Amino acid sequence: MFRRRDTSLTSGVRNKAQSKTWTARKPSLACSSMTLRIFWDKRMLKYILAAYFWILFIATTCVLFSWLAVVHLYHKLFKPERLSEASHDVAVLWGRTLFALGPAWTHKVRGRENLPAVDAEPYVMVANHSSTADIWALFLVGGQFRWLSKDAMFKVPLVGQAMRWAGYVSVTRGNKQSQYQAIETSRQWLRKG
């Protein structure tokens, strides 16, 4: 019923033939460990870059939110008609700062000349939103625009408040009333120009 365990694999090298086999396999084990080390280095590099990005994101958000609070207060007291535009300008600065300091990002804006002039009629931009970088990339285009964003983003500390001050539009997924309200708010922004 019970079989005897084969101990030839665990008992070590017994003769020269096995010794030669072991010697022949040794470099492949070294290559495997080198491959593992390179793989580990690439993974560590990803973790280091991710940690750098999040530290950069948090630091720039805190610094620029402080600046945004000053800008918001100034415009609320002295230039209320330009309140959301000034807040959006700080958001543009934030997005451009993240791109400028990001270690792995390069960017080139093409086709900016095809956009209408700043004082021309309003238009709608639709971005292919495949990653978080798309959000900051649109800030590179410049000009005044308003985001249509899910309501969860408005609950993020500092970022949500900055979005409200800039006049960005919140929409709740799956809620038709919220969707209609978001479309109406977007229309109002388009009418304002």
C-alpha positions as CSV (number, residue, x, y, z in Angstrom):
1,M,0.0,0.0,0.0
2,F,2.8,2.4,0.9
3,R,5.6,2.9,-1.7
4,R,9.1,3.5,-0.7
5,R,10.1,7.1,-1.3
6,D,12.7,7.6,-4.0
7,T,15.7,9.2,-2.3
8,S,17.9,9.5,-5.3
9,L,16.9,13.2,-5.8
10,T,17.4,14.2,-2.2
11,S,20.5,12.3,-1.3
12,G,23.0,14.4,-3.2
13,V,25.6,13.5,-5.9
14,R,26.5,9.8,-5.9
15,N,28.8,9.4,-8.9
16,K,30.8,11.2,-11.6
17,A,28.0,11.0,-14.1
18,Q,25.6,12.8,-11.7
19,S,28.4,15.2,-10.8
20,K,28.9,16.2,-14.5
21,T,25.1,16.6,-14.9
22,W,25.1,18.8,-11.8
23,T,28.0,20.9,-13.2
24,A,26.3,21.3,-16.6
25,R,23.1,22.5,-14.9
26,K,24.8,25.0,-12.6
27,P,25.1,27.8,-15.2
28,S,21.4,27.6,-16.0
29,L,20.6,28.0,-12.3
30,A,22.9,31.1,-12.3
31,C,21.1,32.5,-15.4
32,S,17.8,31.8,-13.7
33,S,18.8,33.8,-10.6
34,M,20.1,36.6,-12.8
35,T,16.8,36.7,-14.7
36,L,15.1,36.7,-11.3
37,R,17.3,39.5,-10.2
38,I,16.6,41.6,-13.3
39,F,12.9,40.9,-13.0
40,W,13.1,41.9,-9.3
41,D,15.0,45.1,-10.3
42,K,12.3,46.1,-12.8
43,R,9.6,45.4,-10.3
44,M,11.4,47.5,-7.7
45,L,11.9,50.3,-10.2
46,K,8.1,50.3,-10.8
47,Y,7.5,50.5,-7.1
48,I,10.1,53.3,-6.7
49,L,8.5,55.3,-9.6
50,A,5.0,54.7,-8.2
51,A,6.1,55.9,-4.7
52,Y,7.8,58.9,-6.2
53,F,4.7,59.8,-8.2
54,W,2.4,59.5,-5.2
55,I,4.8,61.6,-3.0
56,L,5.0,64.2,-5.8
57,F,1.2,64.1,-6.2
58,I,0.6,64.6,-2.5
59,A,3.2,67.3,-2.2
60,T,2.1,69.3,-5.2
61,T,-1.5,68.9,-4.2
62,C,-0.9,70.3,-0.7
63,V,1.3,73.2,-1.9
64,L,-1.0,74.2,-4.7
65,F,-4.1,73.8,-2.6
66,S,-2.7,76.3,-0.2
67,W,-2.0,78.6,-3.1
68,L,-5.5,77.9,-4.4
69,A,-7.1,78.8,-1.0
70,V,-5.3,82.2,-1.2
71,V,-6.4,82.7,-4.9
72,H,-9.9,81.7,-4.0
73,L,-10.2,84.1,-1.1
74,Y,-8.8,87.0,-3.1
75,H,-11.1,86.4,-6.0
76,K,-14.1,85.8,-3.7
77,L,-13.5,89.2,-2.1
78,F,-12.3,91.3,-5.0
79,K,-13.2,89.6,-8.3
80,P,-16.1,87.2,-7.8
81,E,-16.9,87.0,-11.5
82,R,-13.5,85.4,-12.1
83,L,-13.6,83.0,-9.2
84,S,-13.9,79.6,-11.0
85,E,-11.5,80.7,-13.8
86,A,-8.8,81.6,-11.3
87,S,-9.3,78.3,-9.5
88,H,-9.1,76.4,-12.8
89,D,-5.8,78.3,-13.6
90,V,-4.3,76.9,-10.4
91,A,-5.5,73.4,-11.5
92,V,-3.8,73.9,-14.8
93,L,-0.6,74.8,-13.0
94,W,-1.0,71.6,-10.9
95,G,-1.4,69.4,-13.9
96,R,1.6,70.9,-15.7
97,T,3.7,70.7,-12.6
98,L,3.0,67.0,-12.3
99,F,4.0,66.4,-15.9
100,A,7.1,68.5,-15.6
101,L,8.4,66.7,-12.5
102,G,7.2,63.2,-13.5
103,P,10.3,61.1,-14.1
104,A,8.9,58.7,-16.7
105,W,6.6,61.1,-18.6
106,T,7.4,62.9,-21.8
107,H,4.8,64.9,-23.6
108,K,4.2,66.7,-26.8
109,V,1.0,68.6,-27.6
110,R,0.1,68.3,-31.2
111,G,-2.8,70.0,-32.9
112,R,-3.3,72.9,-30.5
113,E,-3.6,75.2,-33.4
114,N,-6.8,73.3,-34.4
115,L,-8.5,74.4,-31.2
116,P,-10.6,77.6,-31.3
117,A,-9.2,80.7,-29.8
118,V,-9.7,81.4,-26.1
119,D,-12.3,84.1,-26.8
120,A,-14.0,82.2,-29.6
121,E,-17.2,80.3,-29.3
122,P,-17.4,77.5,-26.6
123,Y,-16.8,73.9,-27.5
124,V,-16.8,70.4,-26.0
125,M,-13.5,68.4,-25.6
126,V,-13.8,64.7,-25.2
127,A,-10.7,62.9,-23.9
128,N,-9.9,59.2,-24.4
129,H,-9.7,58.4,-20.7
130,S,-7.6,55.3,-20.5
131,S,-5.5,56.3,-17.5
132,T,-5.1,58.9,-14.8
133,A,-2.4,60.7,-16.9
134,D,-5.2,61.7,-19.3
135,I,-6.5,64.1,-16.7
136,W,-3.2,65.9,-16.3
137,A,-2.5,65.7,-20.1
138,L,-5.6,67.7,-20.9
139,F,-4.3,70.5,-18.6
140,L,-1.3,70.8,-21.1
141,V,-3.8,72.0,-23.7
142,G,-4.5,75.1,-21.7
143,G,-7.5,77.4,-21.8
144,Q,-10.6,77.4,-19.7
145,F,-12.6,74.2,-19.5
146,R,-14.7,72.4,-17.0
147,W,-14.5,68.7,-16.2
148,L,-17.5,66.4,-16.0
149,S,-16.5,64.0,-13.3
150,K,-17.9,61.3,-11.1
151,D,-19.1,62.4,-7.7
152,A,-16.6,60.2,-5.9
153,M,-13.8,62.5,-7.1
154,F,-15.5,65.4,-5.2
155,K,-15.1,63.4,-2.0
156,V,-11.3,63.2,-2.2
157,P,-9.8,65.6,0.4
158,L,-8.4,68.8,-1.1
159,V,-8.9,67.7,-4.7
160,G,-12.7,67.6,-4.3
161,Q,-12.8,71.1,-2.8
162,A,-10.5,72.4,-5.5
163,M,-12.9,70.9,-8.1
164,R,-15.9,72.6,-6.6
165,W,-14.1,75.9,-6.5
166,A,-13.1,75.5,-10.1
167,G,-16.8,74.9,-11.1
168,Y,-16.3,71.3,-12.3
169,V,-19.5,69.3,-12.8
170,S,-20.3,66.3,-10.7
171,V,-22.3,63.4,-11.9
172,T,-23.5,60.3,-10.0
173,R,-23.3,57.1,-12.0
174,G,-26.6,55.3,-12.4
175,N,-28.7,58.3,-11.2
176,K,-30.7,59.8,-14.1
177,Q,-31.6,63.0,-12.1
178,S,-27.9,63.6,-11.5
179,Q,-27.1,63.0,-15.2
180,Y,-29.7,65.5,-16.3
181,Q,-28.5,68.0,-13.8
182,A,-24.9,67.5,-15.0
183,I,-25.9,68.1,-18.6
184,E,-27.8,71.2,-17.7
185,T,-24.9,72.6,-15.7
186,S,-22.6,71.8,-18.6
187,R,-24.9,73.7,-20.9
188,Q,-24.8,76.7,-18.6
189,W,-21.0,76.6,-18.7
190,L,-21.1,76.5,-22.5
191,R,-23.5,79.5,-22.6
192,K,-21.1,81.4,-20.4
193,G,-18.3,80.7,-22.8
